[in-house]
Amino acid sequence: KSIYKDHQFLYRLDSSKIAGNRAYKQIKNWRIVDDYDEKFDKLTGQWAVYVN
């Protein structure tokens, strides 16, 4: 697939899965850190979380 200059595209990040019945302490914070090339890419501020 191609990504054309000056067009928006979806960028997907996956994180590890955490079982709902896990036996360790409750998680209070969860984040994903990913670097991108600011020279060519720009954040739009739009994001979504999908849980399954």
Number of C-alpha atoms within 10 A of each C-alpha: 3 5 9 8 8 8 6 12 9 8 6 7 9 7 9 6 8 8 7 6 6 8 7 6 6 7 7 5 5 6 6 8 6 6 5 9 7 8 6 8 11 10 9 7 5 6 9 5 5 5 4 3
